[in-house]
Amino acid sequence: MRLGFIGPLGDDIPSIFPVVAGVLLFFASIYTASIRVDERNNYISLKRAGIDIAYSAMITGKLTQEEFDDLCSASLKEVAKRNAVYFAVTIQDCCLDLCRQTTAAPGKKGFTICVRDSYAPFKSRSDFKICTNEELIKRGLYPKNFVSFAYPIAIPSLGSYIGPYGPIYFSPGIVNVVVWRGKIGEKQ
Amino acid sequence: MKGQAALFDGIFLLIIVMSAVAMLFQFVYAYGQSQDQALRSAYVLDYTQSIMKSIYYIDVGAINSDLYKGKAIDKCSDLKKWAGSGSVAECIKLDAEDGRLNNKGASCGKVGLTAIQCLLHETMKPFLYSGYSYTVELRTQSGSIVAFDEPVSNTNTLICDTINASEIIAVSTPFRILKGGATGTIDISKLTICVWAAGR
């Protein structure tokens, strides 16, 4: 009978395969885990930055165009700079494009659904300017990955009656806060 | 025999590595979840605070849209005729002068309860579709509850104390109500919105 490769090295050869597999598995797992932890950290810090910016935008329960402009230059851009993020804050009329009544089939009731255009948070009410530190947004270019928040707020509308603020009255509106990292067009 | 022993060593190492990897992935899966949960709660809190601040400005007549038309809220479209008569907060205060929130008060106090019902129905929509619930309560300075003729809630919960949930987010604001008309006494009440995730 012919024996295999016997000797101090030959005896260990079969054990090399599980050892190599174990080492590869270990380092591959460490690498995957580190990527996942980085992604998670980035997401959490982005979310925190978004909440920070939103908190600054929501100091009072109302926003007029002048207040919005002052807030934009004095506060929002500074908070974004401190958190090293790009951002856009826009104001929309409340809910008009948030929830829609579906068309009902004959004899059946329709139901309300909340659907939003993915980039709706970047679109501001026509008489409100967008506040951002990334001018490309104004040209209709949007980031691929972003975190967005929406908050209710009172915004001025022109009324046909004279109220405590003149012909202006406050109606429900939405402040959209969008944050992202990386220049638009670059890898984010 | 020596070769078999070495092979067993290798397999044993592989088992140890696999256990370590399993623990590593368990850690990675849980990593950041508590921070994410804290940020989610912070968002709900900021959102609710924002509603609470905005009720001092939003005109009662501005909460009237076909969007509000539903089973129990057709009355919201009637608020339009009260345009310019005051903010939602002012209307609630006028309504609560008699110690109840019942749509019976001077001026826009006749729609105080409806105004807060309709405003919250609209502004809380994003949370309602995500499985959250809300209720509103008004307490007097002494701590007693101001009775509402109908709950300001998407459930039948009338007061925050009775909510059965593991996490409740509550935002309160001081709410000065002039009891008994212009010559009456000021009662510093407390308006509270409670939000919770249903089924948690």
Chai-1 contact restraints between the chains, C-beta under 6 A:
chainA,res_idxA,chainB,res_idxB,connection_type,confidence,min_distance_angstrom,max_distance_angstrom,comment,restraint_id
A,D11,B,K2,contact,1.0,0.0,6.0,A-B,restraint_1
A,D11,B,G3,contact,1.0,0.0,6.0,A-B,restraint_2
A,D11,B,A6,contact,1.0,0.0,6.0,A-B,restraint_3
A,D12,B,A6,contact,1.0,0.0,6.0,A-B,restraint_4
A,P14,B,G3,contact,1.0,0.0,6.0,A-B,restraint_5
A,P14,B,L7,contact,1.0,0.0,6.0,A-B,restraint_6
A,S15,B,A6,contact,1.0,0.0,6.0,A-B,restraint_7
A,S15,B,L7,contact,1.0,0.0,6.0,A-B,restraint_8
A,S15,B,D9,contact,1.0,0.0,6.0,A-B,restraint_9
A,S15,B,G10,contact,1.0,0.0,6.0,A-B,restraint_10
A,P18,B,G10,contact,1.0,0.0,6.0,A-B,restraint_11
A,P18,B,I11,contact,1.0,0.0,6.0,A-B,restraint_12
A,P18,B,L14,contact,1.0,0.0,6.0,A-B,restraint_13
A,V19,B,G10,contact,1.0,0.0,6.0,A-B,restraint_14
A,V19,B,L13,contact,1.0,0.0,6.0,A-B,restraint_15
A,G22,B,L13,contact,1.0,0.0,6.0,A-B,restraint_16
A,G22,B,L14,contact,1.0,0.0,6.0,A-B,restraint_17
A,G22,B,V17,contact,1.0,0.0,6.0,A-B,restraint_18
A,L25,B,V17,contact,1.0,0.0,6.0,A-B,restraint_19
A,F26,B,V17,contact,1.0,0.0,6.0,A-B,restraint_20
A,S29,B,V21,contact,1.0,0.0,6.0,A-B,restraint_21
A,S29,B,L24,contact,1.0,0.0,6.0,A-B,restraint_22
A,A33,B,L24,contact,1.0,0.0,6.0,A-B,restraint_23
A,A33,B,V28,contact,1.0,0.0,6.0,A-B,restraint_24
A,R36,B,V28,contact,1.0,0.0,6.0,A-B,restraint_25
A,V37,B,Y31,contact,1.0,0.0,6.0,A-B,restraint_26
A,R40,B,Y31,contact,1.0,0.0,6.0,A-B,restraint_27
A,R40,B,G32,contact,1.0,0.0,6.0,A-B,restraint_28
A,I44,B,G32,contact,1.0,0.0,6.0,A-B,restraint_29
A,I44,B,Q35,contact,1.0,0.0,6.0,A-B,restraint_30
A,K47,B,L39,contact,1.0,0.0,6.0,A-B,restraint_31
A,I51,B,A42,contact,1.0,0.0,6.0,A-B,restraint_32
A,M58,B,S50,contact,1.0,0.0,6.0,A-B,restraint_33
A,G61,B,K53,contact,1.0,0.0,6.0,A-B,restraint_34
A,G61,B,S54,contact,1.0,0.0,6.0,A-B,restraint_35
A,G61,B,Y56,contact,1.0,0.0,6.0,A-B,restraint_36
A,G61,B,Y57,contact,1.0,0.0,6.0,A-B,restraint_37
A,K62,B,Y57,contact,1.0,0.0,6.0,A-B,restraint_38
A,C95,B,E122,contact,1.0,0.0,6.0,A-B,restraint_39
A,C99,B,K125,contact,1.0,0.0,6.0,A-B,restraint_40
A,C114,B,Y129,contact,1.0,0.0,6.0,A-B,restraint_41
A,Y151,B,Y47,contact,1.0,0.0,6.0,A-B,restraint_42
A,Y151,B,S50,contact,1.0,0.0,6.0,A-B,restraint_43
A,P152,B,S50,contact,1.0,0.0,6.0,A-B,restraint_44
A,P152,B,I51,contact,1.0,0.0,6.0,A-B,restraint_45
A,P152,B,S54,contact,1.0,0.0,6.0,A-B,restraint_46
A,P152,B,T123,contact,1.0,0.0,6.0,A-B,restraint_47
A,I153,B,S54,contact,1.0,0.0,6.0,A-B,restraint_48
A,A154,B,S54,contact,1.0,0.0,6.0,A-B,restraint_49
A,A154,B,Y57,contact,1.0,0.0,6.0,A-B,restraint_50
A,A154,B,I58,contact,1.0,0.0,6.0,A-B,restraint_51
A,Y161,B,A83,contact,1.0,0.0,6.0,A-B,restraint_52
A,Y161,B,G84,contact,1.0,0.0,6.0,A-B,restraint_53
A,G163,B,G84,contact,1.0,0.0,6.0,A-B,restraint_54
A,Y169,B,D59,contact,1.0,0.0,6.0,A-B,restraint_55
A,Y169,B,A62,contact,1.0,0.0,6.0,A-B,restraint_56
A,F170,B,Y57,contact,1.0,0.0,6.0,A-B,restraint_57
A,F170,B,I58,contact,1.0,0.0,6.0,A-B,restraint_58
A,F170,B,D59,contact,1.0,0.0,6.0,A-B,restraint_59
A,S171,B,A62,contact,1.0,0.0,6.0,A-B,restraint_60
A,P172,B,I58,contact,1.0,0.0,6.0,A-B,restraint_61
